[in-house]
Amino acid sequence: MQIKNRFFWVAAIAGLVLDQLSKLWVVNNFELTIPPQTIPLWPGIFHLTYVTNKGAAFSLFSENGDWLRWLSLAVSLGLIALGFWVSLANRWEEAGYGFILSGALGNGIDRLLAGEVVDFLDFRLIQFPIFNLADVFINVGIGCLLLAAFRPKRDSQ
């Protein structure tokens, strides 16, 4: 039996597992404190810092972000349907949508179960907001889709 959109499912499952395992590790090994507990891996540049976020990216909508759990669910269901019923054009497109699904599901699971998302990747050199692997995978997925959009159509696989 041939699996439709194989790279989609590999990216979605691998990304979701890595995201959830990394968050579980953080929750089990850090205390949620104010100020946040942090471990400098490269002091002043990259730290692991445990915070939670009730909102979207960069804490947007954190005051009234309950609707984000339903948005995550809707996006995830739409992407799952895409993976089952649409033959995606190439591997970059498959991986792109799969990574976006892994990120939407990863943060969506957090929102549904806890009402907030676990964040811990802290790049201090550029004062970037703290984020998680689900956020990384969404951005990797967007990058894959951009590559797919600019690839010649005759080189489909």
N, C-alpha and C positions, 0 to 999 in steps of 0.2 A: 504494500500500500504506500503510495506516494503522499507525503505530507505537503499540503499547500502552504506556501510562504514559510519555508523552513527557517530562514534567517530571522524572520519576524518572531517566531516562537522561541527560538534560542535566545535572542536578545531580550525578549520580554521576561522569560523565566529566569535567565541568569541575572539580569539586572534586578529583578524583584527579590531574588534570594540574597544577592549581595547587599542590597539596601536594607532589607529586614534584619539580616544577621549583623550588619554593622550597627544598626540602631539598638538591637538587643544587647550587643557588647557594651555600647555606651551606657545604656540604662543600668546594666548590671555592674559596671565598673566605675561609674562616676556618681557623685551626689549632685542633685539639682539645688544649687545654692545661689545666694546673692551676696557678693558678686559671683559670677559663674565659676565653677571649678574648671581649671584648664591645665593641660600638660603641654609644655613647649617641646615640639619635636625639632624645630629649628627656631630658637628663641628670637622673638621679634619679627619672624617671617611667617611661620606656619605652626599653629597650635591645634590641639584637639580641645574644644571648649563645649561643654554640655549646656545647651539652652533649649527651650521649647518655643514654638511659634504657633499661635492660634490663627494667624492670617495666611496670606499667600506669600509669594516671593518678596523679600525685603520687608516682611511684616506688614504688607499692605492689607487692609481690611481686617486687622487684628481685633478691632473693637466689635465688629459685626460679621464674623467670618463663618457662621454656621452654614451658610449656603455653599461654602467651598466643598464640604463633604459630598454634597449632591452633585456639584459640578465634576468633582473627581470621579464619582461613580458613573455619571453620564458619559464623560470622555472615555473612561475605561471600557464601558459597554460598547460604545461606538467603535473603538479601536479593536476590540475582540471580534465584533461583527465584521469589520474590515478584514481582519486576518483569516477569518473563516470563509468569507464569500467573495472577496475580490482577489483576482490574480495581480499582485503587485508587479510593477514593471521590471525591477531589477533588485539585486542584493542590497544595494545602498538604500533603496526605498523600503525594502523589507526590514532591514536593520533599523532604519530611522524610525519607522512607526512602532517597531517592537521596543526600542529604547524609550520612546515617549510613553508607551503603555506601561513599561516597568516603573517609570517615575510617577505617572498618574496613580497607578495602583499602590505603589509604596507609600506615597504621601496620603493617598485616600484611605488606606488601611489605618494609618495613624489617626487621621481625623475621625473616622468612624468609631474606632475603639477608644480613643483617649480624648478626642476633641482638640488635639494639638499635634504638631509635627515635631519630632526630635531632630535637632540640628547640632552639628559638632565640628564641621570643617571650617577652620578659622584662619584665613589668609590675612595676616596683620600688616604685611608690607604695603599692601594697597588699600587697607581699611575697608575690605569687602565685607558685606554682611555674612554672618555665619550661615552655612547651608549644609546639605546632606547629599548622599549618593543619588537619591531620587532626583534631586535638582540637577546633578551632574548628568545623569542619564537623559533627562529631558533635553538638555543642551546638546549632548552628543547626538541624540536623535534628530534635532533640528539641523545640526551640521551634516549628518548623513543625507537628509532630505535635500539640503542645498547642493551637496555633491551630486545627488541623483538628478536634480533639476538641470544641472549644467553639463551632464554627460551626454555624449552623442547617442541618439536613439538606436542606432544600429548595433551598439555594444551593450545589449540588454543584460547580459549575465557575465 
